[in-house]
């Protein structure tokens, strides 16, 4: 496993953000389903409950341990199957994350561009490696790979300093 970070720093939705791309040899509708349908999300990151038509859902990550509570994700924008923007809020509201997913299909290949805000630069060392791992799990889930074979220890702390440096001003 290479510990080379693939992410970059950009301003997205007005926030300093970690941005990562992943490419799938699949139609855009399939990749959209993998990042929006609860049963497909369960294969690589977690599940949601609730009614998206209400404007929010409760999302719980399945690889973070039982002690990590579900968070509310407000749906800020949805243009299926090309764009999804959400904002998370945890119980107590001590932190929120602004996340954006953009999908583009060209000749049967879909590129997913994911971003997450990094409101405190010191958090970049965890956010970047975390999403590298989760998005590689998504690729494994969608390509028939073994999601469980991806070890978070190969990502963090190996990429931590690279992301910290990326967000140092």
Secondary structure, 3 states (H helix, E strand, C coil): CCCCCCCEEEEECCEEEEEEEEEECCCHHHHHHHHHCHHHHCCCCEEEECCHHHCEEEEEECCCCCCCCCEEEEEEEEECCCEEEEEEECHHHCCEEEEEEEEEEECCEEEEEEEEECCCHHHHHHHHHHHHHHHHHHHHHHHCCCHHHCCHHHCCCCCHHHHHHHCCC
